Amino acid sequence: MRATVSLPLVRETSPTSEDFAEPQDWVLRHCGQNPSHHTYREIIIRPLRAWRQT
């Protein structure tokens, strides 16, 4: 599983990481530097596989 956080209004994105703490740290730093940026979106990528049952 990989996670990233995006800031949709200004199109900025955290680094993608397998550890959720890295994107979360980015959000906290970014929010501290830009108090008006308060809407974030977490994006989680999970590899899934589906098999067709016959």
Secondary structure, DSSP 8 states (H G I E B T S, - for coil): -EEEEEETTTTEE---BSSTHHHHHHHHHHHHH-TT----EEEEE---------
